[in-house]
């Protein structure tokens, strides 16, 4: 069985918390980007441009 001081010195919990904070930060950035893009026609024009290029390449 591990001693209480060994558990406190364990870096696994800190690493897990750091990963969780990075994931939360990435989710916040993604949410802001989606909110911004949803209020504009950026996504629609992006996919339209890709579709037009594909259709032009296929001839």
N, C-alpha and C positions, 0 to 999 in steps of 0.2 A: 504494500500500500504506500502511496506517495505521502510525503510529509506536507503540511500546510505551506511551508515556505517554498517548497518546490513548485507547488501549484501557482503561487503568486509570481514567481520568477519565470513562469512558462510564457514564451513568446507567441504561442499558437493563438491565444485569445486576442492579442494585439494585432496580429496579422489578419485574423478574421475580421476584426473591426475596421482595419484599414481598407480591406477589400470591399466591405459593405459601404464605407464612405465613398469610395471611388465609384461604385455602382450607382449609388444615390446621386452623385454629381453628374454622371453620364446620363442618367434618366432625366434629371432636371434640364440639362442642355437639350436632350432629344425632345422633351416636352415643349420647351420654348421654341425650338425649331419647327415642330409640328404646328404649334399655335400660330406662329408667324406665317408659315406656308399655307395654312388653312384659310387665312384671311386674305390671301392673294391668289392670283392665278399661276403662281410659279410652277406648281406640280403639274397642272394641266398643260401648260405651255411646254414644259420639259418633256412630257411624254408625247405630246403632239409633234415636237421637233424630232424626237427619236423615231417615231412612226413614219414621219415624212422621209427621213433619211433612209430608213429601211426600205420603204416603198420605192424610193428613187434608185437605190442600189439594185433592187430586184428587177427594176425596169419596166 
